[in-house]
Amino acid sequence: TMPATWPLTERGFVTQGLHEGTERDHPGLDIAVASDSYIRAAGGGTIIDVGEDAVYGRFVVIDHDGGYATLYGHASANLVTLGQVVRERQIIALSGSTGRSTGPHLHFEVLVDGAPVDPLTFVEQPG
């Protein structure tokens, strides 16, 4: 399903939004949240990448079909495996501060045909 659900079980605090074409390119949202908070799938789909790298730390990527994908970065633990099918709102990871990070938060991206778009055009932050 298309990404339409807030990717955390709590509100969190958006500390940085999408910035493109600037020196400090930032392809998604940073949402400050306590370590080990539940990160959930913004929509149903298939895990197409899961692992760890220097920038995103522990991360998960979900393919939602139709050219839509979501990325979840800086997790303390990933709870899914490559090829796993997940449903919307399923817990997929725990928040953390891995990779290039200055504190516990979720880095959340929505990609359309591989290009980042503003996640807030797809999901609404709880009130």
Secondary structure, DSSP 4 states (H G I P E B T S, - for coil): ----S-SBSS--EEEE--B-SSTT-B-SEEEE--TTPEEE-SS-EEEEEEEEETTTEEEEEEE-STTEEEEEEEEEEE---TT-EE-TT-EEEEEB--SS-SSSEEEEEEEETTEEE-GGGT-----
